[in-house]
Amino acid sequence: MLLSQSPLRAAIIFSIAAFTSLILFTATTVQARSTAVAYTAELQAPVDTVQEIIKGAVIRCDGTQCIGGQSSSSPRTVCAKIADEFGPVASFAYKGEAFDAKALARCND
């Protein structure tokens, strides 16, 4: 039997490939989860757990709570799109700064 046909060699190559795949998957998952939260919203009515891309930001909603990463669009635009997609918004904040009643009303129009 040739060395290239050895079952041990095949097992070692498979193990290295599996380990490399695991490391790469873990690294990309950690990077994706470490994205800072820029938007927080509370909806007036609960929704099922859902994830949508709105104006370039990944928005995750569960019940009445929504969070999202940074977007190149204005916070007002993102708020309006969340209201369009998931229903009226009870509160909205961008980087911890809450919208006032007037801005929130424009969101829900």
N, C-alpha and C positions, 0 to 999 in steps of 0.2 A: 504494500500500500504506500502511496506517495504521501508526503507530508501535507500537500495541499488537499488531500482527501481525508485527512484525519478528523474524526468526530470531535476530538478535544479542541482542535483549531477552530472548527465551526462553532462550537459552544463558546469559546472565548470571543470570537468575532461578534456573535449574537449578543453576548453579555455587554460588550463595549458599546454596541449600537443601542441597546435598550437603556443603558445607563446614561449615554449622551442624550437620548431623547427625553428621558426623565428630567435631567438637569435643565435642558433648554425649555421644556414646558413649564417647569417650576419658576424659572427666571422670568419668563414672559407673564405668567400669572401674577407674580409678586409685583412686577412693574405696572401691570394694568390696575391692580388694586391700590397702588400707592398714589394714584392720581388725586390731587387735592380737590376737596369739595368747594365749588365756587357758588353754586345755587342751592338753596333749600326752599321748598314750597310745601304748604299744607293745603290739601284739596278740601273742598266743602263736602264732597262725597267720596267714600272709599272706592278704590279700584283694585283689581287683581294685581298680583305682583307682575310687573312689566318693565321692560327696558326698551327705550327708544332713542334714536339719534335725532336730536332737535337742534338745528342750526350749528351742527358740528360738535355739539356736546352730548355725551352719553348721559341720559336722564333715567334714573331708576326710581320707580314708584312702587310702594307696598302699602296698601291700605290708603291712608290719607297723607302719608309722608313721601316726599320726592326729594332726591338729591341729584346733583349733576356736576360734572367737571367744567372746566373753563371752555368758553366759546369765543369766537371772534365777533359774534353779534352783540348788540347792546343788551343789557339785562332786561330792559323793557320788552324787546322783541322776544327774548327767550321766555319771559313770563307769559306773554300773549300766546305764544305757541304751545306752552304747557297747558294753558286754559283751553285752547282749541282742541288739543289732543286728548286731555284727560278730564276736562270739565272745569267749572269755576274754581278759582284759587281763593282760599281764605286768608293766606298770608304768603309772602314771598320775600326772600332776602338774597342779596348778592354780597358774598364775602362778609357775611355777618351784619350787613347794613340792611335793615328792613324797609320795605316800601311803605309809604304812608297811605292813608285811605284813598286819596285822589289817584295816586299811581296805581294802586291795586284795582280801582274801578276801571281805569283805562286798560288794564290787563284783561279784565273779564268782558270787555266790550267786543 
